Amino acid sequence: MREVTMEEEEREISDIDPQESSAVAENGVMMLVNHSRIQPPFSVVLATVLYCAEFVTAAVLCSMYHKSDDVIWLGFTIAFMLLPALLIQLALTFIHRDLGRDRPLVLFLHLLLLGPLIRCFEALVVYFKAGKKEEPYVTISRKISLKKGQGTPMEWEIGQSERTLATHRNAFKRTAVIQAFLGSAPQLTLQLYATIQEKYLLPARSVLMIITLISITYGALVCSVLAIQIRYDNYKVRLLPRAYLCMIVWRVLEIATRITALVLFSTALTHWVILVGMVNLLFFFFLPWVEFWARKGSLTDDVEKNFSKLGTTVVLSMFTLLYACINMFCWSAVQLDFSHRELIERKQRWDRLAMYYTARFVENFILITLWYFFKSDFYEYVCAPLLAVQLLICYSLALIFMLLFYQFCHPCRRLFKYNVHDCLHCVCCRPGRRGASERRRKLPPSYSTAATMVLVPEEPLELLDPRNSQPLDLTSQLGERETAIVEDMMEAA
């Protein structure tokens, strides 16, 4: 969460151009790379476009609700439009530390909810001015590049312009997550529910639903990428197009199925959906705090040095609220750890992943089943059994694409101690640890074990003992074995 960490994380996703290498250290171990070409701030532009498009479309829809005197839809639409906008202004001001700087115009634009526009304009100005004059580097980022199972330590010189753009990129990544799960996800749920209740689809409402779905998907992708970058901070991470494609399909199916199941259940049992939502929200909100209290840890001081214990607790509570909202609609890809400086646990928890998706699949199945038995007359013209089966199949496909991503497309799958293939094998064949380890040695190399760097054959105990470092006396061993065989034959006779 600190500035240096954020600027180093941004360089992890860029590809290396061999022509940009400027020096090689001794024995080819350390390479010094000077990036003269700065990457365009596409993530900043995309987040700004989604923010403006959703805000303008929601404002147009609010005017239509006002003309038709739909007070309920109007109030909720305005709430889900203004709440994330205000939080985004606070997040941008907090990340860029504008309160201690003399920038009245920027603060005034933030009050007008135009903060993302001025920040995007600043990032574009920095990008187009970069490279016109030579500037000294301000820091060096050290990463390990993985190629075909070999790790190569590398260094990058980061200049002032690149550092400023990295700060903008990381700020907009966090605002994209806020926009997605505190604004777009509730907005999509509301508009889909209003469409079913009113039994017709407005053009502005359909456009808003499409924009919110794109915003949620992008926010989920940002969560996955940030989790990878924070967990493997020492490694240079490069995501291939197939990895992005697999994540997009996985997230779209997961989010669309989840929101549809909640909306269908709310149309049948309106008041009970409030209980379902509150149970999910409170469970994921208090889960990190309960684990923190159980570990008897202390709060990290790296959130903001000028904050008191109360201020740090408030910021962590807001962070936990965002974490709970993410897990209500999709897998957040991270586990919180308030005692760590990054606030995120670095260990890959396959058990958490399995428990989350198992519980979520069961919950969606129960919600869809209850909707099927308590559905209204509106669904008489819809094949309800086919719709229920389609929703379950879509969520199953989301799980399949998630497994494919972690098995084949994850950029750091070579560093996994256990992969999806190993976990499934342990679940299916688990009579005992000794038997499982012996069968693992006899099995041919799987996709995951062939690509894993940390799984090595276990050495015999004789070789690990320094007293047994002398060569073995094969003659004496053969003589003892022959004597034992003769004695067994005499006893049998």
SEZAVEX-253154 format. One record per residue (C-alpha): z, x, y. Coordinates in steps of 0.001 Angstrom, whole numbers, plus 500000, padded with zeros to 6 digits. Layout:
+--------+--------+--------+
!      w !      u !      v !
+--------+--------+--------+
!      Z !      X !      Y !
...
+--------+--------+--------+
END
This chain:
+--------+--------+--------+
!      w !      u !      v !
+--------+--------+--------+
! 500000 ! 500000 ! 500000 !
! 500157 ! 502972 ! 502301 !
! 497181 ! 503991 ! 504422 !
! 496442 ! 507220 ! 502568 !
! 496469 ! 505423 ! 499249 !
! 494133 ! 502737 ! 500522 !
! 491630 ! 505200 ! 501882 !
! 491575 ! 507148 ! 498642 !
! 491142 ! 504036 ! 496524 !
! 488001 ! 503045 ! 498374 !
! 486209 ! 506263 ! 497407 !
! 486746 ! 505581 ! 493711 !
! 483936 ! 503087 ! 493351 !
! 481147 ! 505150 ! 494909 !
! 478620 ! 507009 ! 492769 !
! 478220 ! 510774 ! 492953 !
! 474959 ! 512264 ! 494134 !
! 474408 ! 515692 ! 492544 !
! 472611 ! 516892 ! 495659 !
! 475746 ! 516348 ! 497751 !
! 477798 ! 518932 ! 495844 !
! 478609 ! 521795 ! 498152 !
! 480721 ! 524145 ! 496037 !
! 482034 ! 524727 ! 492530 !
! 485366 ! 526416 ! 491913 !
! 486214 ! 528919 ! 489216 !
! 485086 ! 528113 ! 485637 !
! 483451 ! 524922 ! 486909 !
! 486744 ! 523063 ! 486887 !
! 486967 ! 521924 ! 490499 !
! 483985 ! 520695 ! 492504 !
! 484102 ! 520256 ! 496264 !
! 481905 ! 517374 ! 497376 !
! 481188 ! 516647 ! 501019 !
! 479911 ! 513101 ! 501520 !
! 477647 ! 513159 ! 504534 !
! 476251 ! 509704 ! 503807 !
! 478758 ! 506906 ! 504400 !
! 478419 ! 503705 ! 502400 !
! 477700 ! 500523 ! 504421 !
! 480677 ! 498139 ! 504737 !
! 479169 ! 495375 ! 502583 !
! 482579 ! 494068 ! 501508 !
! 483626 ! 493648 ! 505149 !
! 480472 ! 491689 ! 506001 !
! 480724 ! 489516 ! 502877 !
! 484371 ! 488622 ! 503501 !
! 483609 ! 487775 ! 507137 !
! 480618 ! 485596 ! 506207 !
! 482672 ! 483674 ! 503623 !
! 485507 ! 483190 ! 506122 !
! 483209 ! 481863 ! 508861 !
! 481109 ! 479721 ! 506512 !
! 484134 ! 478030 ! 504957 !
! 485837 ! 477497 ! 508321 !
! 482736 ! 475981 ! 509964 !
! 481889 ! 473771 ! 506971 !
! 485474 ! 472526 ! 506738 !
! 485434 ! 471751 ! 510480 !
! 482222 ! 469715 ! 510086 !
! 483723 ! 467842 ! 507154 !
! 486874 ! 467159 ! 509185 !
! 484767 ! 465551 ! 511927 !
! 483163 ! 463297 ! 509308 !
! 486570 ! 462322 ! 507948 !
! 487719 ! 461571 ! 511491 !
! 484766 ! 459230 ! 512070 !
! 485394 ! 457374 ! 508809 !
! 489190 ! 457202 ! 509434 !
! 490046 ! 459072 ! 506225 !
! 493402 ! 460289 ! 507484 !
! 494654 ! 461693 ! 504177 !
! 491538 ! 463778 ! 503441 !
! 491443 ! 464867 ! 507086 !
! 495026 ! 466118 ! 507104 !
! 494786 ! 468083 ! 503863 !
! 491414 ! 469591 ! 504806 !
! 492784 ! 470813 ! 508145 !
! 495886 ! 472225 ! 506447 !
! 493881 ! 474173 ! 503845 !
! 491573 ! 475372 ! 506614 !
! 494206 ! 476597 ! 509091 !
! 496882 ! 478005 ! 506748 !
! 494770 ! 480852 ! 505282 !
! 493201 ! 481517 ! 508684 !
! 496625 ! 482114 ! 510254 !
! 497760 ! 484298 ! 507360 !
! 494559 ! 486351 ! 507618 !
! 495217 ! 487030 ! 511305 !
! 498749 ! 488191 ! 510491 !
! 497524 ! 490379 ! 507620 !
! 494860 ! 492093 ! 509737 !
! 497321 ! 492686 ! 512562 !
! 499904 ! 494068 ! 510134 !
! 497483 ! 496396 ! 508297 !
! 495925 ! 497813 ! 511483 !
! 499326 ! 498009 ! 513251 !
! 498009 ! 496423 ! 516454 !
! 501404 ! 495252 ! 517712 !
! 502322 ! 498772 ! 518760 !
! 498966 ! 499463 ! 520425 !
! 497521 ! 498396 ! 523751 !
! 494731 ! 496071 ! 522567 !
! 495094 ! 492736 ! 524381 !
! 491500 ! 491589 ! 523735 !
! 491835 ! 492042 ! 519988 !
! 495180 ! 490220 ! 519910 !
! 493720 ! 487380 ! 521991 !
! 490824 ! 486994 ! 519555 !
! 493332 ! 486882 ! 516727 !
! 495077 ! 484001 ! 518487 !
! 491696 ! 482215 ! 518573 !
! 491344 ! 482816 ! 514792 !
! 488421 ! 485178 ! 515456 !
! 490128 ! 488304 ! 514163 !
! 487763 ! 488870 ! 511201 !
! 484752 ! 488760 ! 513546 !
! 486029 ! 491487 ! 515866 !
! 487168 ! 493586 ! 512895 !
! 483745 ! 493274 ! 511270 !
! 482090 ! 494234 ! 514558 !
! 484348 ! 497306 ! 514821 !
! 483485 ! 498358 ! 511262 !
! 479736 ! 498021 ! 511931 !
! 480040 ! 500049 ! 515139 !
! 481861 ! 502830 ! 513288 !
! 479245 ! 502810 ! 510528 !
! 476236 ! 503038 ! 512855 !
! 477864 ! 505779 ! 514954 !
! 478829 ! 507848 ! 511905 !
! 476716 ! 510935 ! 511225 !
! 475388 ! 511296 ! 514777 !
! 477816 ! 514103 ! 515519 !
! 479671 ! 516445 ! 513214 !
! 483348 ! 515683 ! 512788 !
! 486014 ! 517592 ! 510861 !
! 487538 ! 516014 ! 507797 !
! 491016 ! 514539 ! 508113 !
! 492065 ! 514558 ! 504461 !
! 490916 ! 515508 ! 500976 !
! 490827 ! 513049 ! 498086 !
! 491272 ! 514488 ! 494596 !
! 490062 ! 512519 ! 491591 !
! 489121 ! 513108 ! 487961 !
! 485597 ! 512125 ! 486961 !
! 485133 ! 510904 ! 483377 !
! 481752 ! 511583 ! 481792 !
! 481273 ! 511195 ! 478036 !
! 484967 ! 511630 ! 477385 !
! 485300 ! 514786 ! 479495 !
! 487472 ! 514799 ! 482597 !
! 486364 ! 516945 ! 485548 !
! 488702 ! 517378 ! 488559 !
! 486827 ! 516865 ! 491814 !
! 487541 ! 516830 ! 495545 !
! 486052 ! 514856 ! 498446 !
! 486269 ! 515636 ! 502131 !
! 487026 ! 512427 ! 504044 !
! 486081 ! 512376 ! 507713 !
! 487463 ! 510266 ! 510512 !
! 484689 ! 507642 ! 510349 !
! 484964 ! 507343 ! 506597 !
! 488717 ! 506969 ! 506854 !
! 488402 ! 504205 ! 509455 !
! 485855 ! 502342 ! 507328 !
! 488113 ! 502691 ! 504293 !
! 490939 ! 501059 ! 506251 !
! 488645 ! 498167 ! 507240 !
! 487414 ! 497720 ! 503672 !
! 490894 ! 497618 ! 502189 !
! 492103 ! 495232 ! 504888 !
! 489263 ! 492800 ! 504200 !
! 489794 ! 493024 ! 500466 !
! 493321 ! 491754 ! 500942 !
! 492232 ! 489036 ! 503347 !
! 489592 ! 487946 ! 500825 !
! 492332 ! 487403 ! 498247 !
! 494405 ! 485430 ! 500771 !
! 491399 ! 483307 ! 501718 !
! 490490 ! 482679 ! 498090 !
! 493802 ! 481551 ! 496623 !
! 495706 ! 480165 ! 499595 !
! 492747 ! 478317 ! 501121 !
! 489612 ! 478083 ! 498980 !
! 491294 ! 477159 ! 495688 !
! 493376 ! 474260 ! 497140 !
! 490370 ! 473204 ! 499230 !
! 488057 ! 473036 ! 496213 !
! 490667 ! 471088 ! 494252 !
! 491090 ! 468616 ! 497120 !
! 487375 ! 468045 ! 497720 !
! 486649 ! 467569 ! 494019 !
! 489487 ! 465061 ! 493780 !
! 488205 ! 463221 ! 496876 !
! 484703 ! 463103 ! 495400 !
! 485946 ! 461469 ! 492202 !
! 488172 ! 459018 ! 494038 !
! 485480 ! 457957 ! 496535 !
! 482761 ! 457986 ! 493840 !
! 480125 ! 459648 ! 496042 !
! 479285 ! 463170 ! 497141 !
! 478774 ! 464037 ! 500805 !
! 476296 ! 466853 ! 501605 !
! 478863 ! 468707 ! 503724 !
! 481446 ! 468307 ! 500984 !
! 479105 ! 469703 ! 498338 !
! 478302 ! 472718 ! 500550 !
! 482013 ! 473326 ! 501125 !
! 482721 ! 473148 ! 497387 !
! 480005 ! 475723 ! 496644 !
! 481298 ! 478089 ! 499350 !
! 484896 ! 477780 ! 498142 !
! 483876 ! 478483 ! 494533 !
! 482065 ! 481640 ! 495673 !
! 485093 ! 482638 ! 497731 !
! 487489 ! 482183 ! 494797 !
! 485221 ! 484151 ! 492469 !
! 484955 ! 486984 ! 494962 !
! 488723 ! 487004 ! 495448 !
! 489249 ! 487193 ! 491672 !
! 486790 ! 490107 ! 491442 !
! 488665 ! 491904 ! 494211 !
! 491931 ! 491407 ! 492299 !
! 490437 ! 492919 ! 489143 !
! 488938 ! 495911 ! 490966 !
! 492119 ! 496597 ! 492959 !
! 494165 ! 496457 ! 489757 !
! 491881 ! 499039 ! 488136 !
! 491972 ! 501292 ! 491197 !
! 495765 ! 501210 ! 491488 !
! 496404 ! 501710 ! 487774 !
! 493983 ! 504638 ! 487491 !
! 494511 ! 506174 ! 490907 !
! 493936 ! 509719 ! 489603 !
! 490489 ! 508885 ! 488216 !
! 487194 ! 508162 ! 489917 !
! 486208 ! 504639 ! 488860 !
! 482580 ! 503577 ! 488792 !
! 481760 ! 499970 ! 487883 !
! 478306 ! 499396 ! 486432 !
! 476256 ! 496251 ! 487223 !
! 476867 ! 494904 ! 483719 !
! 480620 ! 495124 ! 484372 !
! 480270 ! 493094 ! 487563 !
! 478061 ! 490555 ! 485782 !
! 480551 ! 490187 ! 482948 !
! 483446 ! 489746 ! 485386 !
! 481532 ! 487163 ! 487445 !
! 480758 ! 485003 ! 484390 !
! 484330 ! 485377 ! 483142 !
! 485883 ! 484407 ! 486487 !
! 483504 ! 481531 ! 487292 !
! 484063 ! 479868 ! 483919 !
! 487815 ! 480409 ! 484054 !
! 488294 ! 479110 ! 487599 !
! 485879 ! 476174 ! 487324 !
! 487436 ! 474988 ! 484057 !
! 490977 ! 475338 ! 485368 !
! 490322 ! 473407 ! 488586 !
! 488360 ! 470701 ! 486761 !
! 491187 ! 470210 ! 484256 !
! 493737 ! 469877 ! 487075 !
! 491568 ! 467414 ! 489011 !
! 490830 ! 465243 ! 485979 !
! 494511 ! 465138 ! 485091 !
! 495410 ! 464230 ! 488686 !
! 492983 ! 461286 ! 488669 !
! 494735 ! 459848 ! 485607 !
! 498368 ! 460800 ! 486309 !
! 498538 ! 461457 ! 490037 !
! 502258 ! 462073 ! 490452 !
! 502650 ! 464197 ! 487334 !
! 500195 ! 466797 ! 488628 !
! 502731 ! 467670 ! 491336 !
! 505249 ! 468550 ! 488616 !
! 502667 ! 470673 ! 486780 !
! 501768 ! 472553 ! 489948 !
! 505370 ! 473158 ! 490991 !
! 506377 ! 474403 ! 487536 !
! 503480 ! 476886 ! 487530 !
! 504176 ! 478031 ! 491075 !
! 507933 ! 478481 ! 490644 !
! 507571 ! 480221 ! 487263 !
! 505164 ! 482881 ! 488524 !
! 507074 ! 483218 ! 491800 !
! 510453 ! 483967 ! 490206 !
! 509132 ! 485936 ! 487202 !
! 508763 ! 489275 ! 489090 !
! 512152 ! 488841 ! 490777 !
! 513909 ! 488084 ! 487473 !
! 512354 ! 491184 ! 485898 !
! 513344 ! 493236 ! 488949 !
! 516954 ! 492038 ! 488769 !
! 517031 ! 492606 ! 485005 !
! 515935 ! 496219 ! 485500 !
! 518561 ! 496647 ! 488246 !
! 515998 ! 498395 ! 490439 !
! 515996 ! 499031 ! 494177 !
! 513420 ! 497783 ! 496656 !
! 510738 ! 500270 ! 497591 !
! 510771 ! 501668 ! 501128 !
! 507002 ! 502207 ! 501321 !
! 506085 ! 498673 ! 502418 !
! 506851 ! 499503 ! 506056 !
! 509244 ! 502190 ! 507230 !
! 510273 ! 500212 ! 510318 !
! 511341 ! 497186 ! 508264 !
! 514912 ! 496404 ! 507399 !
! 515988 ! 495138 ! 503992 !
! 515524 ! 491569 ! 505206 !
! 512038 ! 492269 ! 506541 !
! 511049 ! 494003 ! 503310 !
! 512342 ! 491039 ! 501301 !
! 510327 ! 488583 ! 503439 !
! 507129 ! 490608 ! 503011 !
! 507695 ! 490880 ! 499251 !
! 508350 ! 487132 ! 499057 !
! 505013 ! 486421 ! 500743 !
! 503360 ! 488876 ! 498375 !
! 504990 ! 487114 ! 495423 !
! 503811 ! 483725 ! 496719 !
! 500237 ! 485018 ! 496775 !
! 500723 ! 486402 ! 493258 !
! 501966 ! 483005 ! 492037 !
! 499033 ! 481168 ! 493629 !
! 496575 ! 483529 ! 491945 !
! 498119 ! 482975 ! 488520 !
! 497977 ! 479216 ! 488971 !
! 494177 ! 479323 ! 488871 !
! 493269 ! 482539 ! 487028 !
! 494630 ! 485781 ! 485621 !
! 495798 ! 488052 ! 488428 !
! 495109 ! 491218 ! 486367 !
! 498340 ! 492824 ! 487651 !
! 502064 ! 492679 ! 487027 !
! 504401 ! 493159 ! 489963 !
! 507021 ! 495900 ! 490075 !
! 508993 ! 495923 ! 493335 !
! 510602 ! 499282 ! 492576 !
! 507201 ! 501031 ! 492527 !
! 505604 ! 502235 ! 495742 !
! 502369 ! 500347 ! 494956 !
! 504338 ! 497194 ! 493984 !
! 502183 ! 497005 ! 490853 !
! 502988 ! 498111 ! 487321 !
! 500512 ! 500719 ! 486108 !
! 500884 ! 500113 ! 482376 !
! 498222 ! 498034 ! 480634 !
! 500157 ! 495077 ! 479190 !
! 498021 ! 493524 ! 476474 !
! 500907 ! 491295 ! 475402 !
! 501093 ! 489746 ! 478894 !
! 497354 ! 489164 ! 478877 !
! 497470 ! 487489 ! 475452 !
! 500477 ! 485321 ! 476319 !
! 498949 ! 484199 ! 479631 !
! 495619 ! 483091 ! 478189 !
! 497224 ! 481500 ! 475145 !
! 499588 ! 479459 ! 477303 !
! 496820 ! 478598 ! 479775 !
! 494477 ! 477429 ! 476997 !
! 497228 ! 475235 ! 475523 !
! 498052 ! 473833 ! 478963 !
! 494422 ! 473008 ! 479735 !
! 494074 ! 471372 ! 476321 !
! 497147 ! 469196 ! 476971 !
! 495940 ! 468229 ! 480467 !
! 492478 ! 467303 ! 479204 !
! 493961 ! 465325 ! 476276 !
! 496278 ! 463369 ! 478573 !
! 493372 ! 462644 ! 480902 !
! 491314 ! 461363 ! 477974 !
! 493987 ! 458843 ! 476955 !
! 494954 ! 457746 ! 480494 !
! 491593 ! 457951 ! 482281 !
! 490529 ! 455272 ! 484747 !
! 487591 ! 452864 ! 484543 !
! 485421 ! 455218 ! 486589 !
! 484783 ! 457362 ! 483495 !
! 483262 ! 454498 ! 481497 !
! 479829 ! 455757 ! 482543 !
! 480723 ! 459333 ! 481514 !
! 480909 ! 460566 ! 477937 !
! 484568 ! 461539 ! 478038 !
! 484740 ! 463255 ! 474600 !
! 481698 ! 465380 ! 475432 !
! 483175 ! 466351 ! 478805 !
! 486489 ! 467356 ! 477206 !
! 484738 ! 469449 ! 474567 !
! 482559 ! 471105 ! 477220 !
! 485604 ! 472107 ! 479254 !
! 487307 ! 473672 ! 476241 !
! 484110 ! 475488 ! 475257 !
! 483675 ! 476824 ! 478795 !
! 487214 ! 478179 ! 478828 !
! 486650 ! 479751 ! 475413 !
! 483501 ! 481402 ! 476748 !
! 485532 ! 482742 ! 479662 !
! 487926 ! 484341 ! 477172 !
! 485006 ! 485847 ! 475248 !
! 483531 ! 487416 ! 478387 !
! 486972 ! 488711 ! 479325 !
! 487285 ! 490400 ! 475918 !
! 483775 ! 491821 ! 476261 !
! 484674 ! 493289 ! 479629 !
! 487812 ! 495034 ! 478378 !
! 486112 ! 496201 ! 475171 !
! 482759 ! 497467 ! 476469 !
! 482486 ! 497252 ! 480299 !
! 485855 ! 498404 ! 481615 !
! 485302 ! 501706 ! 483470 !
! 488535 ! 503241 ! 482095 !
! 488389 ! 501937 ! 478543 !
! 488360 ! 505565 ! 477315 !
! 491921 ! 505895 ! 478593 !
! 493266 ! 502863 ! 476706 !
! 495740 ! 503757 ! 474014 !
! 494864 ! 500451 ! 472371 !
! 491835 ! 498313 ! 473089 !
! 490947 ! 494711 ! 472294 !
! 489561 ! 495670 ! 468887 !
! 492787 ! 497455 ! 467946 !
! 495000 ! 494601 ! 469156 !
! 493029 ! 492020 ! 467181 !
! 493172 ! 494229 ! 464099 !
! 496948 ! 494632 ! 464436 !
! 497406 ! 490873 ! 464809 !
! 495232 ! 490060 ! 461799 !
! 496617 ! 492821 ! 459536 !
! 500332 ! 493348 ! 460185 !
! 502267 ! 493649 ! 456911 !
! 503902 ! 496933 ! 457912 !
! 503562 ! 499868 ! 460253 !
! 503093 ! 502431 ! 457492 !
! 500445 ! 500368 ! 455717 !
! 498650 ! 499671 ! 458972 !
! 498578 ! 503367 ! 459896 !
! 497238 ! 504309 ! 456454 !
! 494503 ! 501670 ! 456645 !
! 493597 ! 502839 ! 460142 !
! 492926 ! 506334 ! 458797 !
! 490670 ! 504977 ! 456040 !
! 488694 ! 502652 ! 458323 !
! 485468 ! 503887 ! 459961 !
! 485716 ! 504639 ! 463703 !
! 485582 ! 501418 ! 465753 !
! 484129 ! 500904 ! 469184 !
! 487475 ! 501417 ! 470874 !
! 488791 ! 504347 ! 468825 !
! 485487 ! 506165 ! 469164 !
! 485772 ! 505937 ! 472960 !
! 489494 ! 506617 ! 473260 !
! 490669 ! 509979 ! 474552 !
! 494360 ! 509681 ! 473687 !
! 494095 ! 508633 ! 470047 !
! 494129 ! 511867 ! 467995 !
! 494668 ! 512429 ! 464256 !
! 498260 ! 512980 ! 463365 !
! 499118 ! 516537 ! 462227 !
! 500839 ! 517025 ! 458851 !
! 504530 ! 517682 ! 459056 !
! 504069 ! 521064 ! 457363 !
! 501901 ! 522293 ! 460230 !
! 504314 ! 521075 ! 462873 !
! 507177 ! 523128 ! 461424 !
! 507089 ! 526753 ! 462728 !
! 508761 ! 527980 ! 459552 !
! 505715 ! 526902 ! 457576 !
! 503242 ! 528897 ! 459626 !
! 502606 ! 531366 ! 456749 !
! 499603 ! 530794 ! 454463 !
! 500309 ! 528681 ! 451412 !
! 500606 ! 530279 ! 447974 !
! 498047 ! 528273 ! 446032 !
! 498605 ! 530252 ! 442794 !
! 502292 ! 529378 ! 442610 !
! 501578 ! 525748 ! 443385 !
! 498988 ! 525504 ! 440599 !
! 501367 ! 527174 ! 438147 !
! 504164 ! 524729 ! 438969 !
! 501768 ! 521777 ! 438621 !
! 500562 ! 522986 ! 435165 !
! 504155 ! 523491 ! 433983 !
! 505015 ! 519931 ! 435041 !
! 502014 ! 518547 ! 433159 !
! 502964 ! 520417 ! 429917 !
! 506540 ! 519123 ! 430120 !
! 505313 ! 515540 ! 430554 !
! 503066 ! 515870 ! 427482 !
! 505934 ! 517225 ! 425353 !
! 508181 ! 514365 ! 426397 !
! 505456 ! 511834 ! 425574 !
! 504988 ! 513390 ! 422122 !
+--------+--------+--------+
END
